[in-house]
């Protein structure tokens, strides 16, 4: 539940500090946006990793390892692109991406892959199977649900995606 008490260094304080006449978005809206942003990068990497691993006939362990690595890669890349385009140096951009996305991506990857492992046949289903795609879509949505409260908590404390939003 959102309170009206100010949070030091929060996303809301940033907007007030900038003198914006428009009301700052609610904490829930900012957390939802951060979660969708993170989920997008995770989904790209996760889908690509699952497709590659499944197409090559890899076992669950190797496929999941590739999917997790690609999820982190794409998650961080989506955060870094606008920062780099704004002229930020690479070292600063990667530091911000690591600080803003690591917790969210980690939660999403744990939940997503655990779900894929517990759905009977999901990891062994061929790419042409509705079971594969439905399981992966379901797993990603549930992963986002689990990451939302983490993102909300971090943003309320001026951490997570609040760090990146101060550079927009």
C-alpha positions as CSV (number, residue, x, y, z in Angstrom):
1,X,0.0,0.0,0.0
2,X,1.4,3.4,-1.0
3,X,1.7,6.0,1.8
4,X,1.9,9.7,1.5
5,X,5.1,9.8,3.5
6,X,8.0,11.1,1.5
7,X,10.8,8.6,0.7
8,X,14.3,10.1,0.5
9,X,15.9,9.6,-2.9
10,X,12.7,8.0,-4.3
11,X,11.5,8.3,-7.8
12,X,8.7,10.6,-6.6
13,X,11.2,13.0,-4.9
14,X,13.2,13.1,-8.2
15,X,10.1,14.4,-10.0
16,X,9.3,16.9,-7.3
17,X,13.0,18.1,-7.3
18,X,12.9,18.7,-11.0
19,X,10.0,21.1,-10.5
20,X,7.7,19.2,-12.8
21,X,4.2,20.6,-12.9
22,X,2.7,17.2,-13.8
23,X,2.0,14.9,-10.9
24,X,4.6,12.2,-10.5
25,X,3.4,8.7,-11.5
26,X,2.3,6.5,-8.6
27,X,4.8,4.2,-7.1
28,X,2.7,1.2,-8.4
29,X,2.8,2.6,-11.9
30,X,6.5,3.2,-11.8
31,X,7.1,-0.3,-10.4
32,X,4.8,-1.9,-13.0
33,X,6.7,0.0,-15.8
34,X,10.0,-1.2,-14.3
35,X,8.7,-4.8,-14.1
36,X,7.4,-4.8,-17.7
37,X,10.7,-3.3,-18.9
38,X,12.7,-6.0,-17.0
39,X,10.3,-8.7,-18.1
40,X,10.8,-7.6,-21.8
41,X,14.6,-8.2,-21.6
42,X,14.1,-11.4,-19.7
43,X,11.5,-12.7,-22.1
44,X,13.7,-12.0,-25.2
45,X,16.7,-13.8,-23.6
46,X,14.6,-16.5,-22.1
47,X,12.7,-17.3,-25.3
48,X,15.9,-17.2,-27.4
49,X,17.7,-19.5,-25.0
50,X,14.8,-21.9,-24.8
51,X,14.4,-22.0,-28.5
52,X,18.2,-22.5,-29.2
53,X,18.5,-25.2,-26.5
54,X,15.4,-27.0,-27.6
55,X,16.3,-26.8,-31.3
56,X,19.7,-28.2,-30.6
57,X,18.3,-31.0,-28.4
58,X,20.1,-29.8,-25.3
59,X,19.1,-31.1,-21.9
60,X,17.1,-29.0,-19.4
61,X,20.3,-27.8,-17.5
62,X,22.1,-26.5,-20.5
63,X,19.0,-24.9,-22.0
64,X,18.2,-23.2,-18.8
65,X,21.8,-22.0,-18.4
66,X,21.7,-20.5,-21.8
67,X,18.3,-18.9,-21.3
68,X,19.4,-17.4,-18.0
69,X,22.6,-15.9,-19.4
70,X,20.7,-14.4,-22.4
71,X,17.9,-13.1,-20.1
72,X,20.5,-11.2,-18.1
73,X,22.3,-10.0,-21.2
74,X,19.1,-8.7,-22.9
75,X,17.8,-7.3,-19.6
76,X,20.9,-5.3,-19.0
77,X,21.2,-4.3,-22.7
78,X,17.6,-2.8,-22.7
79,X,18.5,-0.7,-19.7
80,X,21.8,0.4,-21.0
81,X,20.8,1.4,-24.6
82,X,19.0,4.6,-23.7
83,X,21.7,5.5,-21.2
84,X,24.4,5.1,-23.8
85,X,22.4,7.0,-26.4
86,X,22.2,9.9,-24.0
87,X,26.0,10.0,-24.0
88,X,26.7,8.2,-20.7
89,X,30.0,6.3,-20.6
90,X,29.8,2.5,-20.8
91,X,31.2,1.9,-17.3
92,X,28.6,4.1,-15.7
93,X,25.8,2.6,-17.8
94,X,26.7,-0.9,-16.9
95,X,27.0,0.0,-13.2
96,X,23.5,1.5,-13.3
97,X,22.1,-1.5,-15.2
98,X,23.6,-3.9,-12.7
99,X,22.3,-1.9,-9.8
100,X,18.8,-1.4,-11.2
101,X,18.0,-4.8,-12.8
102,X,19.9,-7.6,-11.0
103,X,17.4,-8.3,-8.3
104,X,14.4,-8.2,-10.7
105,X,16.0,-10.4,-13.3
106,X,17.2,-12.8,-10.7
107,X,13.7,-13.2,-9.2
108,X,12.2,-13.6,-12.7
109,X,14.7,-16.2,-13.8
110,X,14.3,-18.3,-10.6
111,X,10.5,-18.3,-10.9
112,X,10.3,-18.7,-14.7
113,X,12.7,-21.6,-14.8
114,X,11.2,-23.3,-11.8
115,X,7.8,-23.2,-13.4
116,X,9.2,-24.5,-16.7
117,X,10.7,-27.4,-14.8
118,X,7.5,-28.3,-12.8
119,X,5.1,-28.3,-15.8
120,X,5.2,-31.9,-17.0
121,X,6.8,-32.1,-20.5
122,X,7.4,-28.4,-20.9
123,X,11.2,-28.6,-21.1
124,X,11.0,-31.6,-23.5
125,X,8.3,-30.3,-25.7
126,X,9.3,-29.5,-29.3
127,X,9.2,-25.8,-30.6
128,X,6.1,-26.7,-32.6
129,X,4.2,-27.7,-29.4
130,X,1.6,-25.4,-27.9
131,X,2.7,-26.9,-24.5
132,X,6.1,-25.3,-24.9
133,X,4.9,-21.9,-25.8
134,X,2.0,-21.8,-23.3
135,X,4.2,-23.0,-20.5
136,X,6.9,-20.4,-21.3
137,X,4.3,-17.6,-21.6
138,X,2.7,-18.6,-18.3
139,X,6.1,-18.9,-16.6
140,X,7.1,-15.4,-17.7
141,X,3.8,-13.8,-16.6
142,X,4.1,-15.4,-13.1
143,X,7.7,-14.4,-12.9
144,X,6.7,-10.8,-13.5
145,X,4.1,-11.1,-10.8
146,X,6.8,-12.2,-8.4
147,X,9.2,-9.4,-9.5
148,X,6.7,-6.5,-9.1
149,X,6.8,-6.2,-5.3
150,X,10.6,-6.4,-5.3
151,X,10.7,-3.6,-7.9
152,X,8.2,-1.6,-5.9
153,X,10.1,-2.0,-2.7
154,X,13.4,-1.0,-4.4
155,X,12.0,2.0,-6.1
156,X,10.3,3.3,-3.0
157,X,13.8,3.3,-1.4
158,X,15.4,5.1,-4.3
159,X,17.0,1.9,-5.6
160,X,16.4,-0.4,-8.5
161,X,14.9,1.4,-11.6
162,X,14.7,4.6,-9.6
163,X,18.5,4.9,-10.2
164,X,18.0,4.7,-14.0
165,X,15.0,7.1,-14.1
166,X,17.1,9.9,-12.6
167,X,19.1,9.8,-15.9
168,X,16.1,10.2,-18.2
